[in-house]
Amino acid sequence: MAPDTDETLRLLEERMAHLIRTMDELSDVIAQQDKEIRRLREVVAYLSARDAESQSAQGVIIGDERPPHY
């Protein structure tokens, strides 16, 4: 015996509500991850710039050249 129309409608509404809630939760997670990715990109850019400044201040060792501390 097939469920009646009201029961079918109720089941569909429950599933839809669950899907909407899940979609909202995933949207929140994506927004949080986007913030974290942006922050991490800023940190990487800062560290890369700091490393580049550090290397340019120390000079470049070419071939078998000994560093100044030898």
Predicted model as a PDB file, atoms N, CA, C, CB and O in Angstrom, pLDDT in the B-factor column:
MODEL        1                                                                  
ATOM      1  N   MET A   1       0.836  -1.169   0.000  1.00 48.00           N  
ATOM      2  CA  MET A   1       0.000   0.000   0.000  1.00 48.00           C  
ATOM      3  C   MET A   1       0.893   1.249   0.000  1.00 48.00           C  
ATOM      4  CB  MET A   1      -0.957  -0.011   1.216  1.00 48.00           C  
ATOM      5  O   MET A   1       1.782   1.381   0.840  1.00 48.00           O  
ATOM      6  N   ALA A   2       0.652   2.146  -0.932  1.00 59.00           N  
ATOM      7  CA  ALA A   2       1.448   3.362  -1.083  1.00 59.00           C  
ATOM      8  C   ALA A   2       1.016   4.400  -0.052  1.00 59.00           C  
ATOM      9  CB  ALA A   2       1.312   3.932  -2.513  1.00 59.00           C  
ATOM     10  O   ALA A   2      -0.162   4.496   0.292  1.00 59.00           O  
ATOM     11  N   PRO A   3       1.997   5.184   0.443  1.00 63.00           N  
ATOM     12  CA  PRO A   3       1.617   6.239   1.396  1.00 63.00           C  
ATOM     13  C   PRO A   3       0.714   7.270   0.720  1.00 63.00           C  
ATOM     14  CB  PRO A   3       2.878   6.931   1.976  1.00 63.00           C  
ATOM     15  O   PRO A   3       0.819   7.521  -0.480  1.00 63.00           O  
ATOM     16  N   ASP A   4      -0.155   7.848   1.503  1.00 89.00           N  
ATOM     17  CA  ASP A   4      -1.074   8.834   0.929  1.00 89.00           C  
ATOM     18  C   ASP A   4      -0.331  10.133   0.597  1.00 89.00           C  
ATOM     19  CB  ASP A   4      -2.240   9.117   1.906  1.00 89.00           C  
ATOM     20  O   ASP A   4       0.831  10.315   0.959  1.00 89.00           O  
ATOM     21  N   THR A   5      -1.014  11.002  -0.080  1.00 93.00           N  
ATOM     22  CA  THR A   5      -0.422  12.247  -0.558  1.00 93.00           C  
ATOM     23  C   THR A   5       0.093  13.112   0.587  1.00 93.00           C  
ATOM     24  CB  THR A   5      -1.435  13.025  -1.373  1.00 93.00           C  
ATOM     25  O   THR A   5       1.165  13.706   0.473  1.00 93.00           O  
ATOM     26  N   ASP A   6      -0.647  13.192   1.682  1.00 92.00           N  
ATOM     27  CA  ASP A   6      -0.217  14.005   2.822  1.00 92.00           C  
ATOM     28  C   ASP A   6       1.079  13.473   3.431  1.00 92.00           C  
ATOM     29  CB  ASP A   6      -1.315  14.047   3.886  1.00 92.00           C  
ATOM     30  O   ASP A   6       1.971  14.240   3.794  1.00 92.00           O  
ATOM     31  N   GLU A   7       1.166  12.145   3.537  1.00 94.00           N  
ATOM     32  CA  GLU A   7       2.380  11.525   4.086  1.00 94.00           C  
ATOM     33  C   GLU A   7       3.574  11.758   3.159  1.00 94.00           C  
ATOM     34  CB  GLU A   7       2.163  10.007   4.303  1.00 94.00           C  
ATOM     35  O   GLU A   7       4.673  12.059   3.622  1.00 94.00           O  
ATOM     36  N   THR A   8       3.358  11.619   1.864  1.00 95.00           N  
ATOM     37  CA  THR A   8       4.410  11.866   0.877  1.00 95.00           C  
ATOM     38  C   THR A   8       4.879  13.306   0.956  1.00 95.00           C  
ATOM     39  CB  THR A   8       3.914  11.545  -0.543  1.00 95.00           C  
ATOM     40  O   THR A   8       6.081  13.572   0.938  1.00 95.00           O  
ATOM     41  N   LEU A   9       3.954  14.222   1.041  1.00 96.00           N  
ATOM     42  CA  LEU A   9       4.290  15.636   1.135  1.00 96.00           C  
ATOM     43  C   LEU A   9       5.079  15.922   2.410  1.00 96.00           C  
ATOM     44  CB  LEU A   9       3.020  16.491   1.093  1.00 96.00           C  
ATOM     45  O   LEU A   9       6.051  16.678   2.379  1.00 96.00           O  
ATOM     46  N   ARG A  10       4.670  15.325   3.528  1.00 96.00           N  
ATOM     47  CA  ARG A  10       5.372  15.513   4.797  1.00 96.00           C  
ATOM     48  C   ARG A  10       6.806  14.999   4.701  1.00 96.00           C  
ATOM     49  CB  ARG A  10       4.626  14.798   5.936  1.00 96.00           C  
ATOM     50  O   ARG A  10       7.738  15.658   5.162  1.00 96.00           O  
ATOM     51  N   LEU A  11       6.980  13.820   4.101  1.00 96.00           N  
ATOM     52  CA  LEU A  11       8.317  13.249   3.942  1.00 96.00           C  
ATOM     53  C   LEU A  11       9.205  14.132   3.064  1.00 96.00           C  
ATOM     54  CB  LEU A  11       8.223  11.845   3.343  1.00 96.00           C  
ATOM     55  O   LEU A  11      10.379  14.344   3.367  1.00 96.00           O  
ATOM     56  N   LEU A  12       8.640  14.635   1.992  1.00 97.00           N  
ATOM     57  CA  LEU A  12       9.399  15.522   1.102  1.00 97.00           C  
ATOM     58  C   LEU A  12       9.784  16.822   1.807  1.00 97.00           C  
ATOM     59  CB  LEU A  12       8.583  15.835  -0.161  1.00 97.00           C  
ATOM     60  O   LEU A  12      10.895  17.319   1.626  1.00 97.00           O  
ATOM     61  N   GLU A  13       8.878  17.368   2.602  1.00 98.00           N  
ATOM     62  CA  GLU A  13       9.174  18.588   3.348  1.00 98.00           C  
ATOM     63  C   GLU A  13      10.280  18.352   4.373  1.00 98.00           C  
ATOM     64  CB  GLU A  13       7.912  19.104   4.044  1.00 98.00           C  
ATOM     65  O   GLU A  13      11.136  19.215   4.569  1.00 98.00           O  
ATOM     66  N   GLU A  14      10.267  17.186   5.030  1.00 98.00           N  
ATOM     67  CA  GLU A  14      11.324  16.853   5.989  1.00 98.00           C  
ATOM     68  C   GLU A  14      12.678  16.761   5.298  1.00 98.00           C  
ATOM     69  CB  GLU A  14      11.007  15.532   6.701  1.00 98.00           C  
ATOM     70  O   GLU A  14      13.674  17.305   5.773  1.00 98.00           O  
ATOM     71  N   ARG A  15      12.692  16.064   4.170  1.00 98.00           N  
ATOM     72  CA  ARG A  15      13.944  15.928   3.423  1.00 98.00           C  
ATOM     73  C   ARG A  15      14.449  17.283   2.943  1.00 98.00           C  
ATOM     74  CB  ARG A  15      13.753  14.988   2.230  1.00 98.00           C  
ATOM     75  O   ARG A  15      15.643  17.573   3.021  1.00 98.00           O  
ATOM     76  N   MET A  16      13.548  18.092   2.457  1.00 98.00           N  
ATOM     77  CA  MET A  16      13.924  19.417   1.967  1.00 98.00           C  
ATOM     78  C   MET A  16      14.479  20.271   3.116  1.00 98.00           C  
ATOM     79  CB  MET A  16      12.707  20.118   1.308  1.00 98.00           C  
ATOM     80  O   MET A  16      15.480  20.967   2.940  1.00 98.00           O  
ATOM     81  N   ALA A  17      13.849  20.221   4.265  1.00 98.00           N  
ATOM     82  CA  ALA A  17      14.331  20.977   5.425  1.00 98.00           C  
ATOM     83  C   ALA A  17      15.731  20.508   5.821  1.00 98.00           C  
ATOM     84  CB  ALA A  17      13.357  20.825   6.617  1.00 98.00           C  
ATOM     85  O   ALA A  17      16.599  21.319   6.142  1.00 98.00           O  
ATOM     86  N   HIS A  18      15.936  19.199   5.794  1.00 98.00           N  
ATOM     87  CA  HIS A  18      17.253  18.653   6.123  1.00 98.00           C  
ATOM     88  C   HIS A  18      18.298  19.130   5.117  1.00 98.00           C  
ATOM     89  CB  HIS A  18      17.208  17.113   6.154  1.00 98.00           C  
ATOM     90  O   HIS A  18      19.394  19.537   5.504  1.00 98.00           O  
ATOM     91  N   LEU A  19      17.965  19.082   3.840  1.00 98.00           N  
ATOM     92  CA  LEU A  19      18.892  19.523   2.802  1.00 98.00           C  
ATOM     93  C   LEU A  19      19.207  21.018   2.928  1.00 98.00           C  
ATOM     94  CB  LEU A  19      18.312  19.224   1.419  1.00 98.00           C  
ATOM     95  O   LEU A  19      20.353  21.429   2.745  1.00 98.00           O  
ATOM     96  N   ILE A  20      18.215  21.807   3.234  1.00 98.00           N  
ATOM     97  CA  ILE A  20      18.437  23.249   3.402  1.00 98.00           C  
ATOM     98  C   ILE A  20      19.352  23.508   4.588  1.00 98.00           C  
ATOM     99  CB  ILE A  20      17.096  23.991   3.591  1.00 98.00           C  
ATOM    100  O   ILE A  20      20.259  24.336   4.502  1.00 98.00           O  
ATOM    101  N   ARG A  21      19.123  22.806   5.697  1.00 98.00           N  
ATOM    102  CA  ARG A  21      19.973  22.973   6.873  1.00 98.00           C  
ATOM    103  C   ARG A  21      21.418  22.563   6.551  1.00 98.00           C  
ATOM    104  CB  ARG A  21      19.425  22.140   8.057  1.00 98.00           C  
ATOM    105  O   ARG A  21      22.363  23.261   6.917  1.00 98.00           O  
ATOM    106  N   THR A  22      21.575  21.436   5.870  1.00 98.00           N  
ATOM    107  CA  THR A  22      22.909  20.965   5.493  1.00 98.00           C  
ATOM    108  C   THR A  22      23.598  21.962   4.573  1.00 98.00           C  
ATOM    109  CB  THR A  22      22.824  19.593   4.813  1.00 98.00           C  
ATOM    110  O   THR A  22      24.787  22.238   4.731  1.00 98.00           O  
ATOM    111  N   MET A  23      22.858  22.501   3.614  1.00 98.00           N  
ATOM    112  CA  MET A  23      23.415  23.487   2.688  1.00 98.00           C  
ATOM    113  C   MET A  23      23.855  24.748   3.439  1.00 98.00           C  
ATOM    114  CB  MET A  23      22.381  23.847   1.600  1.00 98.00           C  
ATOM    115  O   MET A  23      24.914  25.300   3.142  1.00 98.00           O  
ATOM    116  N   ASP A  24      23.072  25.201   4.390  1.00 98.00           N  
ATOM    117  CA  ASP A  24      23.440  26.370   5.194  1.00 98.00           C  
ATOM    118  C   ASP A  24      24.692  26.104   6.024  1.00 98.00           C  
ATOM    119  CB  ASP A  24      22.282  26.768   6.111  1.00 98.00           C  
ATOM    120  O   ASP A  24      25.562  26.968   6.136  1.00 98.00           O  
ATOM    121  N   GLU A  25      24.783  24.905   6.608  1.00 98.00           N  
ATOM    122  CA  GLU A  25      25.972  24.549   7.392  1.00 98.00           C  
ATOM    123  C   GLU A  25      27.211  24.507   6.513  1.00 98.00           C  
ATOM    124  CB  GLU A  25      25.776  23.193   8.084  1.00 98.00           C  
ATOM    125  O   GLU A  25      28.268  24.999   6.909  1.00 98.00           O  
ATOM    126  N   LEU A  26      27.092  23.925   5.324  1.00 98.00           N  
ATOM    127  CA  LEU A  26      28.223  23.869   4.400  1.00 98.00           C  
ATOM    128  C   LEU A  26      28.623  25.262   3.930  1.00 98.00           C  
ATOM    129  CB  LEU A  26      27.883  22.990   3.199  1.00 98.00           C  
ATOM    130  O   LEU A  26      29.809  25.546   3.759  1.00 98.00           O  
ATOM    131  N   SER A  27      27.657  26.113   3.724  1.00 98.00           N  
ATOM    132  CA  SER A  27      27.948  27.488   3.331  1.00 98.00           C  
ATOM    133  C   SER A  27      28.755  28.207   4.412  1.00 98.00           C  
ATOM    134  CB  SER A  27      26.646  28.248   3.048  1.00 98.00           C  
ATOM    135  O   SER A  27      29.689  28.949   4.110  1.00 98.00           O  
ATOM    136  N   ASP A  28      28.386  27.981   5.668  1.00 98.00           N  
ATOM    137  CA  ASP A  28      29.134  28.571   6.785  1.00 98.00           C  
ATOM    138  C   ASP A  28      30.569  28.049   6.832  1.00 98.00           C  
ATOM    139  CB  ASP A  28      28.427  28.275   8.116  1.00 98.00           C  
ATOM    140  O   ASP A  28      31.508  28.803   7.087  1.00 98.00           O  
ATOM    141  N   VAL A  29      30.722  26.757   6.584  1.00 98.00           N  
ATOM    142  CA  VAL A  29      32.062  26.158   6.586  1.00 98.00           C  
ATOM    143  C   VAL A  29      32.903  26.758   5.462  1.00 98.00           C  
ATOM    144  CB  VAL A  29      31.977  24.615   6.432  1.00 98.00           C  
ATOM    145  O   VAL A  29      34.072  27.083   5.666  1.00 98.00           O  
ATOM    146  N   ILE A  30      32.320  26.903   4.295  1.00 98.00           N  
ATOM    147  CA  ILE A  30      33.049  27.472   3.154  1.00 98.00           C  
ATOM    148  C   ILE A  30      33.450  28.912   3.444  1.00 98.00           C  
ATOM    149  CB  ILE A  30      32.192  27.406   1.871  1.00 98.00           C  
ATOM    150  O   ILE A  30      34.567  29.319   3.125  1.00 98.00           O  
ATOM    151  N   ALA A  31      32.563  29.675   4.038  1.00 98.00           N  
ATOM    152  CA  ALA A  31      32.889  31.066   4.376  1.00 98.00           C  
ATOM    153  C   ALA A  31      34.046  31.127   5.370  1.00 98.00           C  
ATOM    154  CB  ALA A  31      31.656  31.784   4.958  1.00 98.00           C  
ATOM    155  O   ALA A  31      34.935  31.968   5.235  1.00 98.00           O  
ATOM    156  N   GLN A  32      34.040  30.249   6.357  1.00 98.00           N  
ATOM    157  CA  GLN A  32      35.120  30.201   7.339  1.00 98.00           C  
ATOM    158  C   GLN A  32      36.434  29.787   6.683  1.00 98.00           C  
ATOM    159  CB  GLN A  32      34.768  29.233   8.476  1.00 98.00           C  
ATOM    160  O   GLN A  32      37.484  30.358   6.980  1.00 98.00           O  
ATOM    161  N   GLN A  33      36.379  28.812   5.807  1.00 98.00           N  
ATOM    162  CA  GLN A  33      37.587  28.377   5.101  1.00 98.00           C  
ATOM    163  C   GLN A  33      38.128  29.487   4.207  1.00 98.00           C  
ATOM    164  CB  GLN A  33      37.298  27.124   4.265  1.00 98.00           C  
ATOM    165  O   GLN A  33      39.343  29.646   4.084  1.00 98.00           O  
ATOM    166  N   ASP A  34      37.246  30.247   3.589  1.00 98.00           N  
ATOM    167  CA  ASP A  34      37.682  31.360   2.748  1.00 98.00           C  
ATOM    168  C   ASP A  34      38.437  32.390   3.575  1.00 98.00           C  
ATOM    169  CB  ASP A  34      36.478  32.017   2.051  1.00 98.00           C  
ATOM    170  O   ASP A  34      39.478  32.885   3.143  1.00 98.00           O  
ATOM    171  N   LYS A  35      37.930  32.720   4.759  1.00 98.00           N  
ATOM    172  CA  LYS A  35      38.630  33.655   5.649  1.00 98.00           C  
ATOM    173  C   LYS A  35      40.009  33.127   6.019  1.00 98.00           C  
ATOM    174  CB  LYS A  35      37.806  33.909   6.921  1.00 98.00           C  
ATOM    175  O   LYS A  35      40.993  33.866   5.998  1.00 98.00           O  
ATOM    176  N   GLU A  36      40.072  31.848   6.357  1.00 98.00           N  
ATOM    177  CA  GLU A  36      41.335  31.234   6.756  1.00 98.00           C  
ATOM    178  C   GLU A  36      42.328  31.210   5.599  1.00 98.00           C  
ATOM    179  CB  GLU A  36      41.095  29.816   7.272  1.00 98.00           C  
ATOM    180  O   GLU A  36      43.514  31.471   5.800  1.00 98.00           O  
ATOM    181  N   ILE A  37      41.864  30.902   4.399  1.00 98.00           N  
ATOM    182  CA  ILE A  37      42.736  30.881   3.221  1.00 98.00           C  
ATOM    183  C   ILE A  37      43.278  32.279   2.949  1.00 98.00           C  
ATOM    184  CB  ILE A  37      41.975  30.348   1.982  1.00 98.00           C  
ATOM    185  O   ILE A  37      44.461  32.433   2.642  1.00 98.00           O  
ATOM    186  N   ARG A  38      42.436  33.293   3.058  1.00 98.00           N  
ATOM    187  CA  ARG A  38      42.897  34.671   2.849  1.00 98.00           C  
ATOM    188  C   ARG A  38      43.963  35.051   3.873  1.00 98.00           C  
ATOM    189  CB  ARG A  38      41.715  35.653   2.930  1.00 98.00           C  
ATOM    190  O   ARG A  38      44.969  35.670   3.528  1.00 98.00           O  
ATOM    191  N   ARG A  39      43.737  34.677   5.136  1.00 98.00           N  
ATOM    192  CA  ARG A  39      44.709  34.985   6.187  1.00 98.00           C  
ATOM    193  C   ARG A  39      46.025  34.256   5.933  1.00 98.00           C  
ATOM    194  CB  ARG A  39      44.149  34.604   7.571  1.00 98.00           C  
ATOM    195  O   ARG A  39      47.098  34.840   6.083  1.00 98.00           O  
ATOM    196  N   LEU A  40      45.947  33.005   5.555  1.00 98.00           N  
ATOM    197  CA  LEU A  40      47.156  32.230   5.287  1.00 98.00           C  
ATOM    198  C   LEU A  40      47.919  32.777   4.077  1.00 98.00           C  
ATOM    199  CB  LEU A  40      46.800  30.761   5.058  1.00 98.00           C  
ATOM    200  O   LEU A  40      49.150  32.764   4.065  1.00 98.00           O  
ATOM    201  N   ARG A  41      47.199  33.255   3.067  1.00 98.00           N  
ATOM    202  CA  ARG A  41      47.873  33.875   1.910  1.00 98.00           C  
ATOM    203  C   ARG A  41      48.622  35.134   2.328  1.00 98.00           C  
ATOM    204  CB  ARG A  41      46.851  34.216   0.803  1.00 98.00           C  
ATOM    205  O   ARG A  41      49.722  35.400   1.844  1.00 98.00           O  
ATOM    206  N   GLU A  42      48.019  35.911   3.233  1.00 97.00           N  
ATOM    207  CA  GLU A  42      48.702  37.105   3.727  1.00 97.00           C  
ATOM    208  C   GLU A  42      49.961  36.734   4.494  1.00 97.00           C  
ATOM    209  CB  GLU A  42      47.769  37.927   4.616  1.00 97.00           C  
ATOM    210  O   GLU A  42      50.992  37.392   4.355  1.00 97.00           O  
ATOM    211  N   VAL A  43      49.882  35.680   5.306  1.00 96.00           N  
ATOM    212  CA  VAL A  43      51.048  35.235   6.073  1.00 96.00           C  
ATOM    213  C   VAL A  43      52.148  34.756   5.126  1.00 96.00           C  
ATOM    214  CB  VAL A  43      50.655  34.106   7.061  1.00 96.00           C  
ATOM    215  O   VAL A  43      53.318  35.085   5.318  1.00 96.00           O  
ATOM    216  N   VAL A  44      51.782  33.986   4.112  1.00 96.00           N  
ATOM    217  CA  VAL A  44      52.761  33.485   3.147  1.00 96.00           C  
ATOM    218  C   VAL A  44      53.409  34.652   2.403  1.00 96.00           C  
ATOM    219  CB  VAL A  44      52.094  32.509   2.146  1.00 96.00           C  
ATOM    220  O   VAL A  44      54.624  34.662   2.207  1.00 96.00           O  
ATOM    221  N   ALA A  45      52.612  35.628   1.991  1.00 95.00           N  
ATOM    222  CA  ALA A  45      53.170  36.793   1.298  1.00 95.00           C  
ATOM    223  C   ALA A  45      54.132  37.550   2.200  1.00 95.00           C  
ATOM    224  CB  ALA A  45      52.048  37.727   0.825  1.00 95.00           C  
ATOM    225  O   ALA A  45      55.204  37.962   1.757  1.00 95.00           O  
ATOM    226  N   TYR A  46      53.760  37.736   3.459  1.00 94.00           N  
ATOM    227  CA  TYR A  46      54.627  38.426   4.413  1.00 94.00           C  
ATOM    228  C   TYR A  46      55.938  37.669   4.606  1.00 94.00           C  
ATOM    229  CB  TYR A  46      53.914  38.595   5.760  1.00 94.00           C  
ATOM    230  O   TYR A  46      57.016  38.262   4.563  1.00 94.00           O  
ATOM    231  N   LEU A  47      55.840  36.359   4.820  1.00 93.00           N  
ATOM    232  CA  LEU A  47      57.042  35.560   5.037  1.00 93.00           C  
ATOM    233  C   LEU A  47      57.922  35.513   3.795  1.00 93.00           C  
ATOM    234  CB  LEU A  47      56.663  34.149   5.454  1.00 93.00           C  
ATOM    235  O   LEU A  47      59.148  35.542   3.905  1.00 93.00           O  
ATOM    236  N   SER A  48      57.314  35.442   2.621  1.00 91.00           N  
ATOM    237  CA  SER A  48      58.084  35.448   1.380  1.00 91.00           C  
ATOM    238  C   SER A  48      58.829  36.760   1.214  1.00 91.00           C  
ATOM    239  CB  SER A  48      57.171  35.206   0.179  1.00 91.00           C  
ATOM    240  O   SER A  48      59.998  36.774   0.827  1.00 91.00           O  
ATOM    241  N   ALA A  49      58.149  37.866   1.507  1.00 90.00           N  
ATOM    242  CA  ALA A  49      58.794  39.175   1.397  1.00 90.00           C  
ATOM    243  C   ALA A  49      59.926  39.293   2.416  1.00 90.00           C  
ATOM    244  CB  ALA A  49      57.764  40.310   1.602  1.00 90.00           C  
ATOM    245  O   ALA A  49      60.999  39.802   2.093  1.00 90.00           O  
ATOM    246  N   ARG A  50      59.695  38.833   3.628  1.00 89.00           N  
ATOM    247  CA  ARG A  50      60.720  38.888   4.667  1.00 89.00           C  
ATOM    248  C   ARG A  50      61.923  38.023   4.294  1.00 89.00           C  
ATOM    249  CB  ARG A  50      60.140  38.436   6.014  1.00 89.00           C  
ATOM    250  O   ARG A  50      63.068  38.419   4.515  1.00 89.00           O  
ATOM    251  N   ASP A  51      61.664  36.848   3.733  1.00 84.00           N  
ATOM    252  CA  ASP A  51      62.744  35.966   3.305  1.00 84.00           C  
ATOM    253  C   ASP A  51      63.527  36.596   2.160  1.00 84.00           C  
ATOM    254  CB  ASP A  51      62.189  34.599   2.883  1.00 84.00           C  
ATOM    255  O   ASP A  51      64.755  36.511   2.137  1.00 84.00           O  
ATOM    256  N   ALA A  52      62.845  37.220   1.218  1.00 82.00           N  
ATOM    257  CA  ALA A  52      63.519  37.870   0.091  1.00 82.00           C  
ATOM    258  C   ALA A  52      64.402  39.011   0.596  1.00 82.00           C  
ATOM    259  CB  ALA A  52      62.484  38.401  -0.937  1.00 82.00           C  
ATOM    260  O   ALA A  52      65.527  39.176   0.123  1.00 82.00           O  
ATOM    261  N   GLU A  53      63.904  39.797   1.549  1.00 80.00           N  
ATOM    262  CA  GLU A  53      64.706  40.883   2.122  1.00 80.00           C  
ATOM    263  C   GLU A  53      65.928  40.319   2.837  1.00 80.00           C  
ATOM    264  CB  GLU A  53      63.861  41.730   3.097  1.00 80.00           C  
ATOM    265  O   GLU A  53      67.025  40.867   2.729  1.00 80.00           O  
ATOM    266  N   SER A  54      65.739  39.241   3.554  1.00 78.00           N  
ATOM    267  CA  SER A  54      66.831  38.615   4.299  1.00 78.00           C  
ATOM    268  C   SER A  54      67.904  38.096   3.352  1.00 78.00           C  
ATOM    269  CB  SER A  54      66.300  37.472   5.173  1.00 78.00           C  
ATOM    270  O   SER A  54      69.095  38.260   3.614  1.00 78.00           O  
ATOM    271  N   GLN A  55      67.496  37.479   2.269  1.00 75.00           N  
ATOM    272  CA  GLN A  55      68.457  36.938   1.308  1.00 75.00           C  
ATOM    273  C   GLN A  55      69.191  38.043   0.570  1.00 75.00           C  
ATOM    274  CB  GLN A  55      67.754  36.032   0.310  1.00 75.00           C  
ATOM    275  O   GLN A  55      70.385  37.916   0.297  1.00 75.00           O  
ATOM    276  N   SER A  56      68.499  39.122   0.244  1.00 73.00           N  
ATOM    277  CA  SER A  56      69.163  40.210  -0.478  1.00 73.00           C  
ATOM    278  C   SER A  56      70.143  40.940   0.437  1.00 73.00           C  
ATOM    279  CB  SER A  56      68.123  41.200  -1.043  1.00 73.00           C  
ATOM    280  O   SER A  56      71.141  41.481  -0.038  1.00 73.00           O  
ATOM    281  N   ALA A  57      69.877  40.962   1.718  1.00 65.00           N  
ATOM    282  CA  ALA A  57      70.783  41.615   2.660  1.00 65.00           C  
ATOM    283  C   ALA A  57      72.038  40.777   2.881  1.00 65.00           C  
ATOM    284  CB  ALA A  57      70.075  41.866   3.995  1.00 65.00           C  
ATOM    285  O   ALA A  57      73.106  41.327   3.148  1.00 65.00           O  
ATOM    286  N   GLN A  58      71.925  39.468   2.774  1.00 64.00           N  
ATOM    287  CA  GLN A  58      73.061  38.581   3.003  1.00 64.00           C  
ATOM    288  C   GLN A  58      73.898  38.382   1.751  1.00 64.00           C  
ATOM    289  CB  GLN A  58      72.580  37.244   3.508  1.00 64.00           C  
ATOM    290  O   GLN A  58      75.055  37.974   1.852  1.00 64.00           O  
ATOM    291  N   GLY A  59      73.374  38.647   0.624  1.00 59.00           N  
ATOM    292  CA  GLY A  59      74.090  38.396  -0.620  1.00 59.00           C  
ATOM    293  C   GLY A  59      73.829  36.978  -1.092  1.00 59.00           C  
ATOM    294  O   GLY A  59      73.187  36.181  -0.407  1.00 59.00           O  
ATOM    295  N   VAL A  60      74.336  36.688  -2.263  1.00 57.00           N  
ATOM    296  CA  VAL A  60      74.116  35.379  -2.858  1.00 57.00           C  
ATOM    297  C   VAL A  60      75.443  34.646  -2.946  1.00 57.00           C  
ATOM    298  CB  VAL A  60      73.460  35.503  -4.255  1.00 57.00           C  
ATOM    299  O   VAL A  60      76.437  35.218  -3.395  1.00 57.00           O  
ATOM    300  N   ILE A  61      75.472  33.401  -2.527  1.00 57.00           N  
ATOM    301  CA  ILE A  61      76.670  32.580  -2.627  1.00 57.00           C  
ATOM    302  C   ILE A  61      76.624  31.861  -3.965  1.00 57.00           C  
ATOM    303  CB  ILE A  61      76.778  31.566  -1.436  1.00 57.00           C  
ATOM    304  O   ILE A  61      75.666  31.158  -4.285  1.00 57.00           O  
ATOM    305  N   ILE A  62      77.690  32.057  -4.739  1.00 62.00           N  
ATOM    306  CA  ILE A  62      77.725  31.467  -6.074  1.00 62.00           C  
ATOM    307  C   ILE A  62      78.800  30.392  -6.105  1.00 62.00           C  
ATOM    308  CB  ILE A  62      77.989  32.549  -7.163  1.00 62.00           C  
ATOM    309  O   ILE A  62      79.936  30.622  -5.691  1.00 62.00           O  
ATOM    310  N   GLY A  63      78.432  29.227  -6.596  1.00 63.00           N  
ATOM    311  CA  GLY A  63      79.393  28.143  -6.776  1.00 63.00           C  
ATOM    312  C   GLY A  63      80.031  27.705  -5.476  1.00 63.00           C  
ATOM    313  O   GLY A  63      79.340  27.423  -4.497  1.00 63.00           O  
ATOM    314  N   ASP A  64      81.383  27.648  -5.470  1.00 66.00           N  
ATOM    315  CA  ASP A  64      82.140  27.173  -4.317  1.00 66.00           C  
ATOM    316  C   ASP A  64      82.539  28.302  -3.378  1.00 66.00           C  
ATOM    317  CB  ASP A  64      83.372  26.440  -4.779  1.00 66.00           C  
ATOM    318  O   ASP A  64      83.348  28.098  -2.473  1.00 66.00           O  
ATOM    319  N   GLU A  65      81.995  29.455  -3.579  1.00 64.00           N  
ATOM    320  CA  GLU A  65      82.318  30.600  -2.735  1.00 64.00           C  
ATOM    321  C   GLU A  65      81.963  30.307  -1.285  1.00 64.00           C  
ATOM    322  CB  GLU A  65      81.580  31.856  -3.222  1.00 64.00           C  
ATOM    323  O   GLU A  65      80.888  29.780  -0.997  1.00 64.00           O  
ATOM    324  N   ARG A  66      82.875  30.651  -0.362  1.00 66.00           N  
ATOM    325  CA  ARG A  66      82.603  30.410   1.039  1.00 66.00           C  
ATOM    326  C   ARG A  66      81.812  31.577   1.615  1.00 66.00           C  
ATOM    327  CB  ARG A  66      83.909  30.195   1.819  1.00 66.00           C  
ATOM    328  O   ARG A  66      82.052  32.732   1.262  1.00 66.00           O  
ATOM    329  N   PRO A  67      80.865  31.270   2.506  1.00 65.00           N  
ATOM    330  CA  PRO A  67      80.141  32.355   3.146  1.00 65.00           C  
ATOM    331  C   PRO A  67      81.067  33.170   4.040  1.00 65.00           C  
ATOM    332  CB  PRO A  67      78.966  31.808   3.955  1.00 65.00           C  
ATOM    333  O   PRO A  67      82.117  32.660   4.430  1.00 65.00           O  
ATOM    334  N   PRO A  68      80.732  34.404   4.380  1.00 68.00           N  
ATOM    335  CA  PRO A  68      81.609  35.306   5.125  1.00 68.00           C  
ATOM    336  C   PRO A  68      82.025  34.800   6.497  1.00 68.00           C  
ATOM    337  CB  PRO A  68      80.941  36.612   5.283  1.00 68.00           C  
ATOM    338  O   PRO A  68      83.040  35.267   7.014  1.00 68.00           O  
ATOM    339  N   HIS A  69      81.311  33.886   7.110  1.00 71.00           N  
ATOM    340  CA  HIS A  69      81.646  33.460   8.453  1.00 71.00           C  
ATOM    341  C   HIS A  69      82.781  32.455   8.483  1.00 71.00           C  
ATOM    342  CB  HIS A  69      80.445  32.878   9.113  1.00 71.00           C  
ATOM    343  O   HIS A  69      83.193  32.061   9.575  1.00 71.00           O  
ATOM    344  N   TYR A  70      83.323  32.009   7.326  1.00 58.00           N  
ATOM    345  CA  TYR A  70      84.463  31.084   7.305  1.00 58.00           C  
ATOM    346  C   TYR A  70      85.751  31.831   7.412  1.00 58.00           C  
ATOM    347  CB  TYR A  70      84.462  30.241   6.042  1.00 58.00           C  
ATOM    348  O   TYR A  70      86.821  31.221   7.411  1.00 58.00           O  
TER     349      TYR A  70                                                      
ENDMDL                                                                          
END                                                                             
